[in-house]
Amino acid sequence: MSDRISEDRILSRGDLLKTWWRWICWAQRCYNYERLMGLGFCQAISNVIERLFPKDEDRAAALTRHMRFYNTENNWGAMILGVTCALEEERAMGKNVDTDIIDNMKSALMGPLAGIGDSVSQSIVKTILMGIGIDMAINGNAFGPIFYILGFTVYCLVVSYTMFFSGYKTGRNAVTKLLSSEKAKGLTGALKIVSMMVIGALAAGNIRARIIIQGTFAESKVVLQSVLDSILPKMVPLAILILVLYLLRTKKKSAIFVLLTLFIIGFVLAFLNILG
């Protein structure tokens, strides 16, 4: 019994799994200024090229094309590799697919998928998992770092596998369907909200700063921090977080500049007995 995805296909599921595994494990192992991920893409698809084209000159030409400049996000960008496998297979079967279609598809789609992947993988998923792991570690749970590593590994495997085989099965229409999907947009929005909640919880729980100004008003002792807490609990940590985000995102300052700024502000306010 054949393990092909479909009987009118050349590639077997084993061929595709091998290609996907090469991509997710080693696509980023040979970055360089000339091609970035080009060598990784070529190495990942080399198994498919050998399977589809028996002549050495055809293999050499295909591998040379796929070694050109290429750059995208590794997990979501696996869809492009899947689409490329499908198009190369159609070309090997004599269908109306030329090399320009394949090359232009890669160049056109690597940017949009990099934008989606970087936003979701780096800005949202990593933030959520790292926030949970850090909180566990701060509370003395040694499983915190392990949770982050395992969680992100599972995310990478599931997303890249799904994207790769979706790209292969739906061909050149795969990314169009992904970008126009309301479910994908809704999921991205929900993940952004969750990541903001995690950042807020980390700031409230781990930024330790309080106003120590106090005095007597109408024979009653007034503690300014208590007044602020009655208005908005954790107001000072929130102000510090807003300042950091303002310096990093709006003013485009470096992390070193932000750290020095916080150190100077903290030192001055502590010296004046304002902050404790």
One Martini backbone bead per residue (centre of mass of N, CA, C, O) as a GRO file, in nm:
protein
  276
    1MET     BB    1   0.095   0.036   0.024
    2SER     BB    2   0.076   0.361  -0.025
    3ASP     BB    3   0.224   0.680   0.119
    4ARG     BB    4   0.079   0.874  -0.039
    5ILE     BB    5  -0.120   1.144  -0.046
    6SER     BB    6  -0.153   1.071  -0.357
    7GLU     BB    7  -0.176   0.890  -0.653
    8ASP     BB    8  -0.091   1.167  -0.831
    9ARG     BB    9   0.182   1.133  -0.685
   10ILE     BB   10   0.529   1.108  -0.599
   11LEU     BB   11   0.534   1.180  -0.319
   12SER     BB   12   0.583   1.084  -0.003
   13ARG     BB   13   0.545   1.109   0.330
   14GLY     BB   14   0.842   1.051   0.391
   15ASP     BB   15   0.962   1.276   0.218
   16LEU     BB   16   0.818   1.511   0.368
   17LEU     BB   17   0.917   1.454   0.655
   18LYS     BB   18   1.217   1.488   0.591
   19THR     BB   19   1.197   1.781   0.497
   20TRP     BB   20   1.071   1.902   0.751
   21TRP     BB   21   1.292   1.811   0.954
   22ARG     BB   22   1.523   1.966   0.824
   23TRP     BB   23   1.400   2.244   0.857
   24ILE     BB   24   1.339   2.262   1.171
   25CYS     BB   25   1.645   2.186   1.256
   26TRP     BB   26   1.850   2.327   0.995
   27ALA     BB   27   1.778   2.608   0.850
   28GLN     BB   28   1.968   2.796   1.071
   29ARG     BB   29   2.282   2.686   1.052
   30CYS     BB   30   2.367   2.880   0.767
   31TYR     BB   31   2.421   3.171   0.795
   32ASN     BB   32   2.443   3.453   0.557
   33TYR     BB   33   2.481   3.750   0.380
   34GLU     BB   34   2.405   3.635   0.093
   35ARG     BB   35   2.151   3.402   0.183
   36LEU     BB   36   2.099   3.314   0.466
   37MET     BB   37   1.855   3.053   0.420
   38GLY     BB   38   1.935   2.913   0.150
   39LEU     BB   39   2.091   2.657   0.243
   40GLY     BB   40   1.865   2.540   0.420
   41PHE     BB   41   1.654   2.510   0.196
   42CYS     BB   42   1.821   2.328   0.010
   43GLN     BB   43   1.867   2.096   0.210
   44ALA     BB   44   1.564   2.031   0.263
   45ILE     BB   45   1.487   1.987  -0.063
   46SER     BB   46   1.689   1.771  -0.176
   47ASN     BB   47   1.518   1.514  -0.148
   48VAL     BB   48   1.299   1.598  -0.353
   49ILE     BB   49   1.480   1.645  -0.599
   50GLU     BB   50   1.591   1.353  -0.614
   51ARG     BB   51   1.304   1.223  -0.652
   52LEU     BB   52   1.206   1.391  -0.919
   53PHE     BB   53   1.513   1.403  -1.050
   54PRO     BB   54   1.724   1.187  -1.226
   55LYS     BB   55   1.890   1.410  -1.342
   56ASP     BB   56   2.170   1.586  -1.272
   57GLU     BB   57   2.110   1.857  -1.419
   58ASP     BB   58   1.832   1.903  -1.283
   59ARG     BB   59   1.928   1.903  -0.993
   60ALA     BB   60   2.137   2.130  -1.013
   61ALA     BB   61   1.940   2.353  -1.101
   62ALA     BB   62   1.748   2.338  -0.855
   63LEU     BB   63   1.958   2.380  -0.627
   64THR     BB   64   2.060   2.653  -0.727
   65ARG     BB   65   1.791   2.805  -0.694
   66HIS     BB   66   1.755   2.721  -0.374
   67MET     BB   67   2.035   2.894  -0.293
   68ARG     BB   68   1.917   3.147  -0.270
   69PHE     BB   69   1.790   3.401  -0.139
   70TYR     BB   70   1.656   3.359   0.206
   71ASN     BB   71   1.375   3.479   0.424
   72THR     BB   72   1.219   3.368   0.732
   73GLU     BB   73   1.005   3.217   0.933
   74ASN     BB   74   1.037   2.897   1.041
   75ASN     BB   75   0.740   2.804   1.103
   76TRP     BB   76   0.548   2.958   0.902
   77GLY     BB   77   0.753   2.922   0.652
   78ALA     BB   78   0.693   2.616   0.591
   79MET     BB   79   0.476   2.666   0.376
   80ILE     BB   80   0.667   2.734   0.140
   81LEU     BB   81   0.798   2.458   0.123
   82GLY     BB   82   0.538   2.304   0.059
   83VAL     BB   83   0.470   2.456  -0.201
   84THR     BB   84   0.736   2.391  -0.347
   85CYS     BB   85   0.700   2.086  -0.355
   86ALA     BB   86   0.439   2.091  -0.523
   87LEU     BB   87   0.554   2.245  -0.773
   88GLU     BB   88   0.789   2.053  -0.837
   89GLU     BB   89   0.605   1.811  -0.884
   90GLU     BB   90   0.440   1.932  -1.119
   91ARG     BB   91   0.685   1.976  -1.302
   92ALA     BB   92   0.775   1.671  -1.310
   93MET     BB   93   0.473   1.599  -1.439
   94GLY     BB   94   0.426   1.833  -1.676
   95LYS     BB   95   0.320   2.085  -1.580
   96ASN     BB   96   0.230   2.438  -1.575
   97VAL     BB   97   0.545   2.482  -1.434
   98ASP     BB   98   0.776   2.715  -1.373
   99THR     BB   99   1.051   2.854  -1.224
  100ASP     BB  100   0.938   3.144  -1.189
  101ILE     BB  101   0.698   3.074  -1.010
  102ILE     BB  102   0.862   2.963  -0.772
  103ASP     BB  103   1.052   3.205  -0.719
  104ASN     BB  104   0.828   3.424  -0.686
  105MET     BB  105   0.681   3.291  -0.453
  106LYS     BB  106   0.908   3.303  -0.246
  107SER     BB  107   0.960   3.614  -0.259
  108ALA     BB  108   0.657   3.704  -0.190
  109LEU     BB  109   0.611   3.521   0.094
  110MET     BB  110   0.843   3.563   0.304
  111GLY     BB  111   0.747   3.832   0.427
  112PRO     BB  112   0.455   3.784   0.536
  113LEU     BB  113   0.537   3.530   0.712
  114ALA     BB  114   0.743   3.678   0.883
  115GLY     BB  115   0.543   3.875   1.011
  116ILE     BB  116   0.366   3.664   1.146
  117GLY     BB  117   0.582   3.493   1.294
  118ASP     BB  118   0.718   3.718   1.462
  119SER     BB  119   0.464   3.811   1.611
  120VAL     BB  120   0.386   3.535   1.736
  121SER     BB  121   0.649   3.391   1.831
  122GLN     BB  122   0.812   3.634   1.962
  123SER     BB  123   0.586   3.838   2.090
  124ILE     BB  124   0.386   3.611   2.216
  125VAL     BB  125   0.471   3.318   2.286
  126LYS     BB  126   0.736   3.381   2.430
  127THR     BB  127   0.617   3.573   2.639
  128ILE     BB  128   0.429   3.374   2.776
  129LEU     BB  129   0.627   3.141   2.844
  130MET     BB  130   0.844   3.315   2.987
  131GLY     BB  131   0.662   3.434   3.203
  132ILE     BB  132   0.588   3.167   3.338
  133GLY     BB  133   0.879   3.061   3.386
  134ILE     BB  134   0.980   3.298   3.560
  135ASP     BB  135   0.769   3.278   3.783
  136MET     BB  136   0.847   2.992   3.870
  137ALA     BB  137   1.148   3.054   3.936
  138ILE     BB  138   1.102   3.278   4.151
  139ASN     BB  139   0.925   3.054   4.327
  140GLY     BB  140   1.131   2.785   4.310
  141ASN     BB  141   1.079   2.650   4.028
  142ALA     BB  142   1.271   2.438   3.826
  143PHE     BB  143   1.054   2.407   3.580
  144GLY     BB  144   1.054   2.676   3.428
  145PRO     BB  145   1.270   2.639   3.198
  146ILE     BB  146   1.148   2.372   3.094
  147PHE     BB  147   0.874   2.482   3.014
  148TYR     BB  148   0.977   2.673   2.794
  149ILE     BB  149   1.122   2.468   2.613
  150LEU     BB  150   0.885   2.272   2.569
  151GLY     BB  151   0.671   2.472   2.472
  152PHE     BB  152   0.829   2.584   2.221
  153THR     BB  153   0.879   2.314   2.085
  154VAL     BB  154   0.585   2.234   2.041
  155TYR     BB  155   0.507   2.480   1.878
  156CYS     BB  156   0.706   2.442   1.642
  157LEU     BB  157   0.613   2.160   1.552
  158VAL     BB  158   0.312   2.214   1.503
  159VAL     BB  159   0.325   2.460   1.314
  160SER     BB  160   0.523   2.356   1.096
  161TYR     BB  161   0.366   2.103   1.019
  162THR     BB  162   0.101   2.241   0.938
  163MET     BB  163   0.217   2.438   0.727
  164PHE     BB  164   0.357   2.240   0.538
  165PHE     BB  165   0.106   2.054   0.465
  166SER     BB  166  -0.076   2.283   0.374
  167GLY     BB  167   0.106   2.378   0.143
  168TYR     BB  168   0.109   2.110  -0.015
  169LYS     BB  169  -0.207   2.061  -0.050
  170THR     BB  170  -0.277   2.376  -0.164
  171GLY     BB  171  -0.044   2.527  -0.260
  172ARG     BB  172  -0.049   2.848  -0.392
  173ASN     BB  173  -0.321   2.906  -0.201
  174ALA     BB  174  -0.235   2.895   0.101
  175VAL     BB  175  -0.157   3.191   0.183
  176THR     BB  176  -0.417   3.328   0.097
  177LYS     BB  177  -0.593   3.176   0.302
  178LEU     BB  178  -0.442   3.264   0.556
  179LEU     BB  179  -0.461   3.583   0.524
  180SER     BB  180  -0.799   3.561   0.492
  181SER     BB  181  -0.841   3.447   0.769
  182GLU     BB  182  -1.040   3.498   1.044
  183LYS     BB  183  -0.922   3.295   1.243
  184ALA     BB  184  -0.629   3.396   1.236
  185LYS     BB  185  -0.692   3.685   1.331
  186GLY     BB  186  -0.830   3.604   1.598
  187LEU     BB  187  -0.589   3.450   1.721
  188THR     BB  188  -0.388   3.683   1.720
  189GLY     BB  189  -0.553   3.873   1.899
  190ALA     BB  190  -0.570   3.687   2.147
  191LEU     BB  191  -0.262   3.656   2.193
  192LYS     BB  192  -0.207   3.956   2.246
  193ILE     BB  193  -0.378   3.979   2.499
  194VAL     BB  194  -0.230   3.764   2.665
  195SER     BB  195   0.052   3.895   2.655
  196MET     BB  196  -0.033   4.156   2.805
  197MET     BB  197  -0.120   4.012   3.064
  198VAL     BB  198   0.157   3.892   3.131
  199ILE     BB  199   0.315   4.155   3.149
  200GLY     BB  200   0.141   4.280   3.373
  201ALA     BB  201   0.187   4.057   3.585
  202LEU     BB  202   0.496   4.083   3.598
  203ALA     BB  203   0.508   4.379   3.682
  204ALA     BB  204   0.334   4.354   3.944
  205GLY     BB  205   0.520   4.110   4.077
  206ASN     BB  206   0.845   4.230   4.009
  207ILE     BB  207   0.803   4.536   4.060
  208ARG     BB  208   0.978   4.696   4.327
  209ALA     BB  209   0.784   4.984   4.413
  210ARG     BB  210   0.760   5.262   4.655
  211ILE     BB  211   0.607   5.506   4.831
  212ILE     BB  212   0.744   5.685   5.138
  213ILE     BB  213   0.553   5.907   5.170
  214GLN     BB  214   0.466   6.091   5.474
  215GLY     BB  215   0.197   6.225   5.688
  216THR     BB  216   0.008   6.491   5.849
  217PHE     BB  217  -0.361   6.512   5.850
  218ALA     BB  218  -0.564   6.604   6.073
  219GLU     BB  219  -0.426   6.397   6.281
  220SER     BB  220  -0.350   6.215   6.030
  221LYS     BB  221  -0.206   5.951   5.883
  222VAL     BB  222  -0.036   5.975   5.563
  223VAL     BB  223  -0.003   5.740   5.298
  224LEU     BB  224   0.068   5.757   4.972
  225GLN     BB  225   0.058   5.456   4.886
  226SER     BB  226  -0.231   5.405   4.988
  227VAL     BB  227  -0.368   5.608   4.805
  228LEU     BB  228  -0.277   5.482   4.537
  229ASP     BB  229  -0.403   5.199   4.589
  230SER     BB  230  -0.701   5.308   4.600
  231ILE     BB  231  -0.693   5.390   4.299
  232LEU     BB  232  -0.423   5.204   4.195
  233PRO     BB  233  -0.287   4.927   4.191
  234LYS     BB  234   0.036   4.933   4.096
  235MET     BB  235   0.122   5.221   3.982
  236VAL     BB  236   0.434   5.226   3.982
  237PRO     BB  237   0.498   4.980   3.803
  238LEU     BB  238   0.334   5.092   3.564
  239ALA     BB  239   0.506   5.347   3.518
  240ILE     BB  240   0.768   5.195   3.458
  241LEU     BB  241   0.666   5.034   3.216
  242ILE     BB  242   0.587   5.276   3.040
  243LEU     BB  243   0.870   5.398   3.028
  244VAL     BB  244   1.009   5.161   2.891
  245LEU     BB  245   0.827   5.149   2.637
  246TYR     BB  246   0.883   5.440   2.548
  247LEU     BB  247   1.192   5.409   2.507
  248LEU     BB  248   1.187   5.160   2.313
  249ARG     BB  249   0.953   5.241   2.096
  250THR     BB  250   0.954   5.554   2.061
  251LYS     BB  251   1.275   5.631   2.112
  252LYS     BB  252   1.474   5.388   2.045
  253LYS     BB  253   1.619   5.268   2.282
  254SER     BB  254   1.839   5.109   2.455
  255ALA     BB  255   1.881   4.888   2.709
  256ILE     BB  256   2.112   5.039   2.847
  257PHE     BB  257   1.970   5.312   2.868
  258VAL     BB  258   1.732   5.213   3.039
  259LEU     BB  259   1.895   5.109   3.282
  260LEU     BB  260   2.036   5.377   3.350
  261THR     BB  261   1.779   5.539   3.394
  262LEU     BB  262   1.664   5.368   3.627
  263PHE     BB  263   1.906   5.401   3.815
  264ILE     BB  264   1.900   5.709   3.844
  265ILE     BB  265   1.609   5.742   3.940
  266GLY     BB  266   1.631   5.553   4.185
  267PHE     BB  267   1.863   5.696   4.331
  268VAL     BB  268   1.734   5.977   4.364
  269LEU     BB  269   1.465   5.891   4.505
  270ALA     BB  270   1.605   5.748   4.743
  271PHE     BB  271   1.773   5.991   4.845
  272LEU     BB  272   1.485   6.162   4.882
  273ASN     BB  273   1.268   5.972   5.010
  274ILE     BB  274   1.046   5.852   4.785
  275LEU     BB  275   1.179   5.573   4.725
  276GLY     BB  276   1.152   5.195   4.821
   0.00000   0.00000   0.00000
